[in-house]
Amino acid sequence: MKPLFVQWCAKDYLDGVQTLDMYEELAYHRILNLIYATDDQLPDNDSVMRGLSKIGGRWKKVRASLLEKGKIQIVDGRITNKKCTEKLGQTHDFLRKQSEKGKASAERRKSMKENETASTVVGTVVITPEATGGSTNREPLTDIEELEVSVTNVTSSSDDDPPVLDLTPDEQPKPDPEDEAMTEWNRLAEEHQLPAVQVFSKERRSRLKARLKECDGIVGWRDAMDKVRASPFLLGETSDFRADFDMVTRKGNFIKLMEDGYAGSDKNSNGKYSGETGNHLVDGALRAMARWESEDETTEPVR
């Protein structure tokens, strides 16, 4: 899951836990962070929460107390908190707006480059009496007998049609390879919730240019993007780590990527514990519970 950054007010939190005992505060603090970490998908599962809350057998009693005091709510089988849900919504709105700004900026740069390629060549047009519909016996025109204008292979199907640029294939504007490669990364990032490039700095462009030379241009770069798509590790499916643009474009990492060094998954030798959900936080708690059960550990009874 992509890490989210949210605002946290220490004073509001401390004021809000004045009525909680130490076990309730520990569980409450853990719950708030777990809600943020799971993007408001924390399951209301007692066996899981005994481990995640770190209070073991006291969990059920503490859960009931936090519900009674209005600190948490149960919605559709999830443990949630109104303030956390509100903050997550604000964060997602901010990320969406930033993504839209990035796309708009890329489109503007692309449009500017296309306009720059349509450069003009200065030529000379001579206006004669015949051209103005007059006779050859008319008085000669004055200072506008010769008019310099800017033209570029302009053609027109009729006098009423606007001029059209007739560019040969060699004159067609070509996209900048670094911009095209950056756009490919942002497309991948949007597909798999990876960090998108918001600021295409000079340093990033230079590093990307070097990688494009190493992989034979945009075709090789697209192959690299497909290798990221095929790697559960780089997509964050096996741990907290997720790839970003800077990580992929570092020389050593890029070589490893192109040599399939990130292919496959990073499952441990014992495989998955029965009942895994795909959420690394929840699955970690399930594995811990499995270890506790195998070692015949006893849980402290509820008091």
PEMO-V597364 format. One record per pair of residues at least 6 apart in sequence whose C-alpha atoms are under 7 Angstrom apart, sorted by the first residue. I is the first residue (numbers start at 0). J is the second residue. Records with the same first field share a line. If there is no record, write none. Layout:
BEGIN
I: J + J
END
This chain:
BEGIN
0: 235
1: 192 + 193
2: 36
5: 86 + 90
16: 24
22: 54
23: 61
26: 52 + 54
29: 52
30: 52
33: 41
34: 40 + 41 + 79
35: 83
39: 79 + 84
40: 77
41: 77 + 78
42: 76 + 77 + 78
43: 76 + 77 + 78
47: 281 + 284 + 285
49: 55 + 56 + 58
50: 284
51: 284
55: 298
56: 298 + 299 + 300 + 301
57: 301
65: 71
66: 72
70: 80
71: 78 + 79 + 80
72: 78 + 79 + 80
73: 79
101: 197
113: 172
116: 172
119: 149 + 150 + 151
120: 149 + 150 + 151
121: 148 + 149 + 150
122: 147 + 148 + 149 + 150
123: 146 + 147 + 148
124: 145 + 146 + 147
125: 144 + 145 + 146
126: 144 + 145
127: 144
128: 134 + 135
129: 135
151: 164
152: 164 + 165
153: 162 + 163 + 164 + 165
154: 162 + 163 + 164 + 165
155: 161 + 162 + 163
176: 217
177: 204 + 207 + 208
180: 217 + 220
185: 195 + 196
188: 194 + 195
191: 234
193: 241 + 242 + 243
194: 243
196: 244
206: 248
207: 248
210: 248
211: 217 + 220
214: 220
223: 256 + 257
226: 256
227: 233
229: 262
230: 261 + 262 + 263 + 264
231: 237 + 263 + 264
232: 238 + 261 + 264 + 265
233: 241 + 242
234: 241 + 242
235: 241
237: 264 + 265
238: 279
246: 252
247: 253
272: 286
275: 282
276: 282
END
